[in-house]
Amino acid sequence: MSDLAFYCFQYALALLLAPLLPGIIARIKAKVAGRHGKPVLQLYFDIFKGLRKGEVISQVTTPVFTLGPVVGLATVLCALALLPLGGMASPLRFSGDFLLAAYLLGLGRFLTMLAALDTGSSFEGMGASREAAFSALSEPVLFLCLLTLVGVGSTLGMHDALSLSGMLGGRPAHEWLLGRAELLLVENSRIPVDDPTTHLELTMIHEVMILDHSGPSLSFIEYGAALKLWFFAALPAGILVPDLPLWQQSLCWLACIFAVAVLVGIVESVMARLRMQKVPVLLGGAAVLSALALILTQVR
């Protein structure tokens, strides 16, 4: 199998398996709580059910409302195509592609906020405001994490250190830990920052922005969220997996991604959601430690 065919296979595998991650997290949380919980494949059922339904769209909305979920899903698909998958470098890689990946995710978030504001709902406007505030704090942490990996690659003399495929291949695992893995929970609206299962509008962040979406649009949002979770789980997986023969590395990479989902489920089971005013403290601490990691890569 050629390198391009193998990468396409890994990309298709990511598209197929991404909805498993929320199912694994939900099942882990249910088991820890002593409940049976939903099926692991529940998100597949929800996505296909939504695609078969019609949409109820308010008359006060504009095309921005329906454009938000489509652009959000498209940006995650494009960002995922820039990642090295299963130990195989992306055929679309180029120097500085990590900037494009970060801005693609930011664009998807921006359109989701616009769609929420387009409804004219005060609740969704509140959620969009919170999302904007927390994303303004989390995005610098993401860039600092990636720049830390760039610094490590430059120290090791890697010619493609500015590419995601270069920085995530064969890097020491402790470098990502210095870059703060809390970013996965923040970017995917998980506990302790947000609770995706809450039904209280006043405590919601991401979920309150999609209250008016239904049918295919809601399916696009749910699938895009699963792909985004896969994207951020693949970041530490690309560092933790050792240099092995390609198929063995691919299997280890998949196992690491599912292990991240299990770890997220355990974290959400043993701790509560933080109060809103505590989230900036968490993100500020992550930013300080990320900056420290970046400095350490430059002085050693």
Secondary structure, 3 states (H helix, E strand, C coil): CCHHHHHHHHHHHHHHHCCHHHHHHHHHHHHHCCCCCCCCCHHHHHHHHHHHCCCCCCCCCCHHHHHHHHHHHHHHHHHHCCCCECCECCCCCCCCHHHHHHHHHHHHHHHHHHHHHHCCCHHHHHHHHHHHHHHHHHHHHHHHHHHHHHHHHHHCCCCCCCCHHHHCCCCCHHHHHHCCCHHHHHHCCCCCCCCCCCCCHHHCCCHHHHCCCCHHHHHHHHHHHHHHHHHHHHHHHHHHCCCCCHHHHHHHHHHHHHHHHHHHHHHHHHCCCCCHHHHHHHHHHHHHHHHHHHHHHHHC
